[in-house]
Amino acid sequence: MPNHAILIYENGGPEVMRLESVPVPELAPNEVLVHHQAIGLNFSDINVRRGGFYKMIRNGLEVSFPLGLGNEAAGIVEAVGDAVTDFKPGDPVAYGGMHGQFFEDTGAYCTRRAVPEDRLVSIPDGVSFEEAAAVLLKGSTASLIINKLHTPNAGDKILIHTAASGVGSLLCQWANHLGATVIGTVGSPAKAEIAKQNGCHHIISYRETDFVKEVASLAPEGLTAVYDGVGKDTFHASIPLLGQFGKAINYGNASGPVAPIDVQLLAVRSLSVARAGVTGHIGTKDALRKVAAELFELVHKRVLRPRIEKVYDLKDAADAHRDAEAARYSGSLILKP
Ligand SMILES: NC(=O)c1ccc[n+]([C@@H]2O[C@H](COP(=O)([O-])OP(=O)(O)OC[C@H]3O[C@@H](n4cnc5c(N)ncnc54)[C@H](OP(=O)(O)O)[C@@H]3O)[C@@H](O)[C@H]2O)c1
């Protein structure tokens, strides 16, 4: 049975990614062998490949090479371990992350993977493998923000950075559905069109114009919240745009990590700052399956509309990384083994 994986032997650029033949994994009693049909690319895969950011938060823990990349995939159950009760061969399933942090136990860029039963969810009828792999992890992040950190209400004004990105798109669609006025930033005219489809009421080209000035004129009374996955280039500048009791939520570092924040400055309007981390939101079997059920239901109702920009062969995963690093796509990229 031909079986392949993308492995890296050192941290670095996309050129360190190698496609290799690997043995089909043997199953532990609690594991399920998943034949991948669609692998979701996440920005964290790029951070794991590069190494730097995670060296900081891993607190000195060394990575052992060769290292597989990727956290998320959807596929068909091919075999199950002796103790598995929830799945059988032929079932369509998906997963996003293993038991630890998302930069640990990576290795979804492969043909087949042994996945612990409690990390798998069933894919319902009407949701494709590509949609499942595009929505599970990015949608879980949106679910964490919207269900746990700040739930948009009708009349709220929310600034959502990178309104055409993987997570940003889902946040815009969801916040619009809940009745908020959504102000989205984008990095290109093509992405402005996608942001409109995602339900943004106002769209700002934040690389060409001063987004702070534009948002201040759109929301002179101040924003209810800002959702930000860009980090270094946008987070600090967004905080003064918040109104009374406003919430600044950072969930990512696409431009680099956020510099430390002086909490005293938040006193001016009783502001809050939160940093989302999806691992804990879907850390148990029950939590993961509850979050996934809501996401798939929202996909079924077309409230969430995961956009698959491009499907790459697994062997071309380095090209997909190059496109992601150059911010050349909207929505999600999928790898196909
Ligand atoms: N906290 C969590 O648990 C969690 C979960 C999922 C994702 N994340 C993080 O959230 C961030 C966004 O994830 P995503 O899946 O939405 O990513 P994505 O689809 O790849 O989008 C990232 C976007 O960031 C913008 N960007 C700004 N500066 C950039 C730079 N220097 N390089 C590349 N892109 C840059 C680009 O949009 P424009 O062209 O519009 O500027 C790009 O399209 C990532 O940092 C990811 O690691 C965190």
The ligand as an ORCA input file, in Angstrom:
! r2SCAN-3c Opt
* xyz 0 1
  N      -4.996     30.874     18.584
  C      -5.253     29.762     17.950
  O      -5.569     28.747     18.544
  C      -5.171     29.773     16.451
  C      -5.933     28.894     15.684
  C      -5.888     28.997     14.286
  C      -5.055     29.956     13.698
  N      -4.289     30.745     14.495
  C      -3.417     31.772     13.919
  O      -4.224     32.777     13.343
  C      -3.515     33.408     12.277
  C      -4.386     33.402     11.030
  O      -4.716     32.061     10.690
  P      -5.476     31.763      9.321
  O      -5.720     30.308      9.235
  O      -6.626     32.676      9.186
  O      -4.309     32.160      8.298
  P      -4.360     32.509      6.754
  O      -5.643     32.076      6.150
  O      -3.097     31.997      6.180
  O      -4.367     34.093      6.720
  C      -3.322     34.862      7.236
  C      -3.506     36.274      6.693
  O      -2.745     37.175      7.479
  C      -2.416     38.309      6.694
  N      -1.000     38.625      6.904
  C      -0.555     39.764      7.465
  N       0.765     39.763      7.556
  C       1.187     38.595      7.047
  C       2.476     38.015      6.864
  N       3.600     38.629      7.250
  N       2.550     36.800      6.267
  C       1.435     36.150      5.886
  N       0.194     36.647      6.050
  C       0.059     37.859      6.627
  C      -2.779     37.975      5.231
  O      -4.038     38.587      4.946
  P      -4.123     39.966      4.145
  O      -3.574     39.709      2.761
  O      -5.581     40.295      4.147
  O      -3.274     40.928      4.902
  C      -2.985     36.461      5.265
  O      -3.888     36.046      4.283
  C      -2.211     32.625     12.126
  O      -1.184     33.299     12.819
  C      -2.527     31.304     12.795
  O      -1.380     30.645     13.266
  C      -4.338     30.666     15.840
*
